[in-house]
Structure formats: structure tokens, C-alpha cells
Amino acid sequence: MPININLGCGDQQIDNYIGLDSKPKAGVDVICDLEHPLPLATGVVDIVYAKSLLEHIKNFEALLNDVQRTLKLDGTFQIYVPHWSNPFYYSDYTHVRFFGLATFDYFINPSKQIYRRVPDYTELRYEVIIVRLLFESPFKLIRWAMKAFQWVINQNTSLQLFYEFHMSHLIPCYAIEFVLKKSVNKGDA
């Protein structure tokens, strides 16, 4: 039976996922501090899902390391975070970090970096499976246009990068979805 984890689940319960959060809420199965090692065995988790969590984590690299520790070799880490251009990102005083297209390029092998060549700060390695920019609007009249724009921009990495460099200040992106796969760490290769 697969083991799926919903990190920072709050009251958002997902069927067949174990909810972990620091506060006791309706969707929480395990109360734990996500700034410390996860109370999970090594190599047993199939999917780790984190929606609207990583922007709150101070000890970011430590959590990424711990997620990788808990994942099976073919396990995935599904992430949903606000894009740095999202106007609501700056409204939440609990946000401690921002995200852009190249954020996870720091955690993949240099030969597979997608958007830019970045320094080799860590031995932590993931493989990036999916990166999607997500567009939303609080205004009903332009929601359909944002969805069409989203479809166009996500056709390839060049369009995504063009958007982030030249259009993000005109048309803010709401969020980014990443799907990472556990990879062999540089020191383990």
C-alpha cells in the first residue's frame, strides 16, 4: 500500500494521504514541527505533497533533505508555492521565502539545470519532472484569459523564462507547481 504524505495540510484532508502539520486541525493525522526532522522512516514514502507550505519554512534545505530521506527511490515531491510576482505573496507576513522558475535548479545536477546555471551550494539532488506557472485572478471577467495565457506560457521552458523576465511585472503569476523526483545525491553517486 502506498504511503502518501500531505505536509502542512492544515484542515485540507486528502484521501489516502497522511496529514502532517504543526497545529491540530481537522485534516491533521500527525502533529509535528516541520522545521525539524520528519517523524517518518527512511525510504518509505511514495508521494510528499506540499501546498502553500514551503514559503513558510525557515530551514528550507533541511526540510528538502528530510523529504528526500523519507522518499522511496522513485518517490515524488509535489509542490505548490506562490510565485514571487503574486501580489498576495507580500501580504502574508508569515512568508519567509519566495519562488521563481529557477528555485529548484539549485537542487538538481548542474548538467540538468533547466532555466539557468547556478552555483553548486549543496549535495542535495532532485530531478525536476514538472514546472508549471499558474495564473489566477480575483476578477471573474479575465479568469478565462488567464487560463489561456497559462496554457500558452507553459508550452515550453523558453516561453516560461520569457514570461518571468519580460512579462511578470505586467501580468503577475499566482503560483508555481513543481514535481520533483528523488535523485541520487552528488556525494552518493
Secondary structure, DSSP 8 states (H G I E B T S, - for coil): ---EEEET-TT---TT-EEEESS--TT-SEE--TTS--SS-TT-EEEEEEES-GGG-SSHHHHHHHHHHHEEEEEEEEEEEEBTT-TTGGG-TT----B-TTGGGGGS-GGG-SS-------S--EEEEEEEEE---S-HHHHHHHHHHHHHHTT-HHHHHHHHHHTTTTS---EEEEEEEE---GGG-
